Amino acid sequence: MHLEDNDMCYACGRKNKKGLHLEFTLYEHDKSVETTFLPSELHQGWEGVVHGGIIATVMDEAMAKLAHFLGYHVLTASLDVRFKDIAKTREPLKVRAEVTKLSKKLIYTRAVANKEDGKLIAEARAKLMLY
């Protein structure tokens, strides 16, 4: 299977006018990536509270982007998200992802989303399938 990137990804695509426009920094020394996401009212569920699906999307993208930066072509096979606290709109979230294990067909990853003060908002684990 060959997948094409037309820069319209909802999470990171620059051409997607309604997208999140996430930008990632790769840290080669520990093979991790990081992004900061500033949610607006467009990303809320309850008033002033960021929708959990948006948080899950940002963490999923971080884990997939890390695999891409490391030279792998992947799709998310499974995603498990655990929410620890609420995230409020207009408060930045820092999301960091790392690889925890490599196998012949899967890459196992972990991501965390924290407030600026370091308080944990959510953590996720994903299995990314190689294609």
SEROKOL-384819 format. One line per 10 residues: number of its first residue (from 1); for each residue z, x, y of C-alpha. Coordinates in nm, 4 decimals. Each point is the difference from the previous one (the first is absolute). Example, Ala and Ser with C-alpha at 12.3 -4.5 7.8 and 13.67 -1.06 7.14 Angstrom:
# SEROKOL-384819
1 = 0.7800/1.2300/-0.4500 ~ -0.0660/0.1370/0.3440
END
This chain:
# SEROKOL-384819
1 = 0.0000/0.0000/0.0000 ~ -0.0840/0.1239/0.3478 ~ 0.1812/-0.1456/0.3002 ~ -0.1256/0.0416/0.3562 ~ 0.2137/0.0338/0.3133 ~ -0.1612/-0.1862/0.2900 ~ 0.3025/0.0556/0.2303 ~ 0.0984/-0.3705/-0.0182 ~ 0.3183/0.0447/-0.2042 ~ 0.2645/-0.2424/0.1296
11 = 0.2647/0.2727/-0.0034 ~ -0.1826/0.3084/0.1296 ~ -0.3537/-0.0967/0.0969 ~ -0.0920/0.0837/0.3579 ~ -0.2813/-0.2567/0.0102 ~ 0.2249/-0.2881/-0.1091 ~ 0.0899/-0.1760/0.3261 ~ 0.2824/-0.1947/-0.1678 ~ 0.1281/0.2910/-0.2104 ~ 0.3167/0.2090/0.0250
21 = -0.1837/0.3241/0.0931 ~ 0.2510/0.2179/-0.1834 ~ -0.0303/0.3764/0.0373 ~ 0.1589/0.2356/-0.2498 ~ 0.1303/0.3541/0.0133 ~ -0.0215/0.2064/-0.3186 ~ 0.2832/0.2432/-0.0703 ~ -0.1503/0.2474/-0.2445 ~ 0.3246/0.1884/-0.0677 ~ 0.1530/-0.2983/-0.1830
31 = -0.3172/-0.2033/-0.0629 ~ 0.1053/-0.3012/0.2038 ~ -0.1436/-0.2148/0.2778 ~ 0.1590/-0.1786/0.2898 ~ -0.1015/-0.2669/0.2482 ~ 0.1738/-0.1890/0.2760 ~ -0.0760/-0.3698/0.0311 ~ 0.0937/-0.2048/0.3056 ~ -0.0026/-0.3660/-0.1077 ~ -0.0757/-0.2702/0.2546
41 = 0.0500/-0.3755/-0.0038 ~ -0.3330/-0.0197/-0.1855 ~ 0.1786/0.1577/-0.2995 ~ 0.2992/-0.2324/-0.0165 ~ 0.1146/-0.2552/-0.2544 ~ 0.3116/-0.1472/0.1562 ~ 0.0223/0.0377/0.3765 ~ 0.0586/0.3641/0.0860 ~ 0.0063/0.1106/-0.3657 ~ -0.2848/0.1993/-0.1557
51 = -0.1635/-0.1764/-0.2955 ~ 0.0845/0.1728/-0.3285 ~ -0.3641/-0.0030/-0.1029 ~ -0.0903/0.2119/0.3008 ~ 0.2711/0.2519/-0.0875 ~ -0.1235/0.0064/-0.3602 ~ -0.3573/0.0537/0.1239 ~ 0.1010/0.2996/0.2120 ~ 0.1891/0.1592/-0.2900 ~ -0.2852/-0.0689/-0.2448
61 = -0.2470/0.1595/0.2398 ~ 0.2241/0.3053/0.0438 ~ 0.0144/0.0586/-0.3751 ~ -0.3758/-0.0470/-0.0450 ~ -0.0801/0.2159/0.3052 ~ 0.2136/0.2811/-0.1405 ~ -0.1935/-0.0081/-0.3279 ~ -0.3254/0.0058/0.1985 ~ 0.1168/0.2993/0.2069 ~ 0.0830/0.1791/-0.3251
71 = -0.3563/-0.0537/-0.1239 ~ 0.0433/-0.3002/-0.2289 ~ -0.1953/-0.3268/0.0043 ~ 0.2454/-0.2799/-0.0768 ~ 0.0636/-0.3718/0.0073 ~ 0.3478/-0.1527/-0.0134 ~ 0.0799/-0.1141/-0.3548 ~ 0.3543/-0.1208/0.0695 ~ 0.2295/-0.0164/0.3000 ~ 0.3751/-0.0651/-0.0044
81 = 0.1695/-0.0450/0.3381 ~ 0.3749/-0.0300/0.0601 ~ 0.1126/-0.1204/0.3416 ~ 0.3341/0.1318/0.1257 ~ 0.0182/-0.1341/0.3571 ~ -0.2136/-0.1860/0.2519 ~ -0.2483/0.1685/0.2289 ~ -0.0389/-0.1416/0.3476 ~ -0.3189/-0.0282/0.1988 ~ -0.0449/0.2621/0.2728
91 = 0.2197/0.2474/-0.1909 ~ -0.1907/0.2939/-0.1561 ~ 0.0090/0.0532/-0.3742 ~ -0.0491/0.3438/-0.1492 ~ -0.1594/-0.0115/-0.3436 ~ -0.0060/0.3025/-0.2270 ~ -0.1623/0.0293/-0.3435 ~ 0.0128/0.2581/-0.2776 ~ -0.1397/0.0500/-0.3488 ~ 0.2648/-0.0135/-0.2704
101 = -0.2121/0.0529/-0.3125 ~ -0.3583/0.0597/-0.1099 ~ -0.1485/-0.1097/-0.3308 ~ -0.3511/-0.0090/-0.1417 ~ -0.0807/-0.3460/0.1400 ~ 0.2766/-0.0756/0.2521 ~ 0.1693/0.1457/0.3044 ~ 0.3585/-0.1144/0.0491 ~ 0.1120/-0.0182/0.3621 ~ 0.2979/-0.0962/0.2117
111 = 0.0226/-0.1108/0.3642 ~ 0.2800/-0.0830/0.2401 ~ -0.0008/-0.1855/0.3304 ~ 0.2737/0.0898/0.2483 ~ 0.0959/-0.1030/0.3500 ~ 0.0040/0.2702/0.2679 ~ 0.3731/0.0516/-0.0575 ~ -0.0668/0.0692/-0.3688 ~ 0.1247/-0.3353/-0.1348 ~ -0.1878/-0.0889/-0.3193
121 = -0.2087/-0.3168/0.0285 ~ -0.1916/0.0104/-0.3286 ~ -0.0972/0.2227/-0.2869 ~ -0.2988/-0.0303/-0.2296 ~ -0.1380/0.1476/-0.3167 ~ -0.3619/-0.0223/-0.1026 ~ -0.2229/0.0967/-0.2870 ~ -0.3420/0.0992/0.1273 ~ -0.2854/-0.0025/-0.2486 ~ -0.2561/0.2750/0.0156
131 = -0.3649/-0.1048/0.0099
END
